[in-house]
C-alpha cells in the first residue's frame, strides 16, 4: 500500500497564533500578541521564519510551510514590511536577519513575591 509520507512537521496559523507540530510529538506555539521579533534564519534548503516572544521562546516556520494566511497575519504586526521579509528570505545565508521588532515591546512582568 502506498500513501503520502507523513510530513516531519506541519504548521497551523490562526488569528490567535502559530503552532508547529513535529513528527516526534513536540509542539511550538506562539500567540500573535506575544510576538516581539521576527527573524529569518538561513539553512541550506529552506529559510526559516522565526517568531519570538520577549523571553526568546518562539515558533519556527519553514518558508516552505508559509501560505497566504501566514503572510496576511504578519501584516497585522505594526509596520511589518513583507518586502523586507522577502528580501531576507531570498538572501538567507547562515546566521539570522531580524526583519521586524515590536516598536512597543511588552513591559516585563513584575516580580511577585508569594508567602
C-alpha angles and dihedrals in degrees: 000000000000125000142153113295117248109258117242088234142352134204130220120198120193135162087263099052151296127291127187120195118199126208090245090062097256119133135204119195136172131179115229090234089061097051110114100159139029119194137171120225120196121226130168100264109014133023115233123222108209121199113196136191125212091274093055092253117128155130126281116214119189112226087235089062095053119108139173091279093055093046092046091052092050088058089066090066107100110271094349111170115210090190090059090049091050092049091049091050093049092050096038112146132156112315126030141282122209107224098175140014125185110260087214111033113197115265114259116264113262118251104251122198119211127200 
